[in-house]
Amino acid sequence: MRAITVSQPGGPEVLRLDEVEMPVVAADEVLIKVAAAGVNRADLHQRQGRYPPPPGASEIIGLEVSGQIAATGEEVDDWSVGDRCVALLAGGGYAEYVAAPAGQVLEPPPGMDLLTAGGVVEVAATVYSNLERAQLNDGEVFLVHGGAGGIGSFAIQYAKARGATVIATAGSQDKIDFCRSLGADHVISYREDWPGLITERTSGRGVDVILDNMGAKYLDDHVRLLAKDGRLMVIVLQGGSKATLDIAALHSKRGAITATSLRSRPVLQKAAICRSLVGHVWPLFGTGSVQPPSITSYPLAEAAAAHARLESGDNLGKIILVVDPAL
Ligand SMILES: NC(=O)c1ccc[n+]([C@@H]2O[C@H](COP(=O)([O-])OP(=O)(O)OC[C@H]3O[C@@H](n4cnc5c(N)ncnc54)[C@H](OP(=O)(O)O)[C@@H]3O)[C@@H](O)[C@H]2O)c1
């Protein structure tokens, strides 16, 4: 089969379309003929050699796909050859075929075309699992940075669907406008005094739940911005990993800080999240409370251009690689 390989760690140009071995399907896995593969920021880190796959995962980049079941392992009885599906992966997505644990394979969201569905499950699983863990409640205030990105654009809509007041940040005017179009109640440039503006917009009360993509750089501001009983959910460390925590400030808020990583979770945990997506998130696509992602697509062979686009910071919404548009 054909797949994207990494000739050596480096820039987008190290991505090549190559002939590789077909994946081996374990007893509890299915083989998926890929329609589309989602492109995620983590993929850029893996290409640069800074985010190796977890033990046992495919070396091929790619954390999510949509497609059709091509074969089933002997222990799998809830999927049949020809079924349309999406899958959450630990790797292997940038390829014509990928093997996935059956528990991480889901039906596509209702009414969504199969190519768009290739860019949904990683983001939905990340946001859903974090907001569940944070127990974001109806009427609470939620802050997400990078509201126009893959995670942010889903998080705005999903938090609104849970009844939260949503504050999003973004880095440029077109992204600010995009966040507003997704339903964010307040959108603020992260290039301005965003902590001051959020304090003002919340009348000094602060924010109940923060989905944090920056880590160290924003730690102080985030702790100060938390409302009483506030929860800071760290999902990535774009702003560094080491900072000094003012425990007294956190204590005064009765605050909690949690860091999560989806990729390294055991299969059973990921399977539980996937089941919850079908039960609690996919219906929101059906009713239109959450819109399918805005998609920029590239053919599989142009994975390098897709990475360059994501790296440029100019993209709105999700990027997908189209592997087989005929599925
Ligand atoms: N922990 C996990 O399980 C998990 C799972 C999935 C993803 N992630 C991580 O989540 C992050 C977002 O993923 P994604 O797919 O949404 O990537 P993405 O589309 O590239 O989004 C990155 C976002 O970061 C924002 N940003 C850049 N500089 C910022 C700053 N100084 N302050 C605030 N925001 C800033 C950007 O905003 P502008 O575009 O407006 O500049 C952009 O929207 C990635 O780093 C990814 O690795 C973590």
PDBQT file of the ligand as one rigid body, heavy atoms in Angstrom, charges set to zero:
ROOT
HETATM    1  N1  LIG A 401      -3.457  16.635  25.252  1.00  0.00    +0.000 N 
HETATM    2  C1  LIG A 401      -4.085  16.074  24.255  1.00  0.00    +0.000 C 
HETATM    3  O1  LIG A 401      -4.622  14.974  24.390  1.00  0.00    +0.000 OA
HETATM    4  C2  LIG A 401      -4.182  16.768  22.932  1.00  0.00    +0.000 A 
HETATM    5  C3  LIG A 401      -4.979  16.201  21.928  1.00  0.00    +0.000 A 
HETATM    6  C4  LIG A 401      -5.113  16.878  20.718  1.00  0.00    +0.000 A 
HETATM    7  C5  LIG A 401      -4.424  18.079  20.518  1.00  0.00    +0.000 A 
HETATM    8  N2  LIG A 401      -3.622  18.551  21.489  1.00  0.00    +0.000 N 
HETATM    9  C6  LIG A 401      -2.871  19.810  21.279  1.00  0.00    +0.000 C 
HETATM   10  O2  LIG A 401      -3.773  20.890  21.246  1.00  0.00    +0.000 OA
HETATM   11  C7  LIG A 401      -3.210  21.949  20.478  1.00  0.00    +0.000 C 
HETATM   12  C8  LIG A 401      -4.237  22.478  19.525  1.00  0.00    +0.000 C 
HETATM   13  O3  LIG A 401      -4.438  21.500  18.537  1.00  0.00    +0.000 OA
HETATM   14  P1  LIG A 401      -5.078  21.907  17.157  1.00  0.00    +0.000 P 
HETATM   15  O4  LIG A 401      -5.220  20.680  16.358  1.00  0.00    +0.000 OA
HETATM   16  O5  LIG A 401      -6.254  22.758  17.415  1.00  0.00    +0.000 OA
HETATM   17  O6  LIG A 401      -3.900  22.773  16.521  1.00  0.00    +0.000 OA
HETATM   18  P2  LIG A 401      -4.021  24.108  15.698  1.00  0.00    +0.000 P 
HETATM   19  O7  LIG A 401      -5.250  24.079  14.857  1.00  0.00    +0.000 OA
HETATM   20  O8  LIG A 401      -2.713  24.310  15.053  1.00  0.00    +0.000 OA
HETATM   21  O9  LIG A 401      -4.221  25.193  16.847  1.00  0.00    +0.000 OA
HETATM   22  C9  LIG A 401      -3.175  25.761  17.578  1.00  0.00    +0.000 C 
HETATM   23  C10 LIG A 401      -3.751  27.039  18.155  1.00  0.00    +0.000 C 
HETATM   24  O10 LIG A 401      -2.848  27.661  19.058  1.00  0.00    +0.000 OA
HETATM   25  C11 LIG A 401      -3.171  29.038  19.049  1.00  0.00    +0.000 C 
HETATM   26  N3  LIG A 401      -2.099  29.875  19.579  1.00  0.00    +0.000 N 
HETATM   27  C12 LIG A 401      -0.880  30.108  19.031  1.00  0.00    +0.000 A 
HETATM   28  N4  LIG A 401      -0.177  30.971  19.814  1.00  0.00    +0.000 NA
HETATM   29  C13 LIG A 401      -0.975  31.279  20.869  1.00  0.00    +0.000 A 
HETATM   30  C14 LIG A 401      -0.827  32.133  21.988  1.00  0.00    +0.000 A 
HETATM   31  N5  LIG A 401       0.295  32.811  22.222  1.00  0.00    +0.000 N 
HETATM   32  N6  LIG A 401      -1.855  32.224  22.855  1.00  0.00    +0.000 NA
HETATM   33  C15 LIG A 401      -2.992  31.533  22.653  1.00  0.00    +0.000 A 
HETATM   34  N7  LIG A 401      -3.203  30.706  21.611  1.00  0.00    +0.000 NA
HETATM   35  C16 LIG A 401      -2.200  30.596  20.712  1.00  0.00    +0.000 A 
HETATM   36  C17 LIG A 401      -3.415  29.338  17.595  1.00  0.00    +0.000 C 
HETATM   37  O11 LIG A 401      -4.266  30.460  17.481  1.00  0.00    +0.000 OA
HETATM   38  P3  LIG A 401      -4.270  31.359  16.126  1.00  0.00    +0.000 P 
HETATM   39  O12 LIG A 401      -4.479  30.387  15.003  1.00  0.00    +0.000 OA
HETATM   40  O13 LIG A 401      -5.429  32.274  16.315  1.00  0.00    +0.000 OA
HETATM   41  O14 LIG A 401      -2.954  32.041  16.044  1.00  0.00    +0.000 OA
HETATM   42  C18 LIG A 401      -4.082  28.047  17.101  1.00  0.00    +0.000 C 
HETATM   43  O15 LIG A 401      -5.486  28.153  17.030  1.00  0.00    +0.000 OA
HETATM   44  C19 LIG A 401      -2.014  21.353  19.724  1.00  0.00    +0.000 C 
HETATM   45  O16 LIG A 401      -0.815  21.868  20.253  1.00  0.00    +0.000 OA
HETATM   46  C20 LIG A 401      -2.148  19.869  19.952  1.00  0.00    +0.000 C 
HETATM   47  O17 LIG A 401      -0.894  19.219  19.962  1.00  0.00    +0.000 OA
HETATM   48  C21 LIG A 401      -3.495  17.944  22.690  1.00  0.00    +0.000 A 
ENDROOT
TORSDOF 0
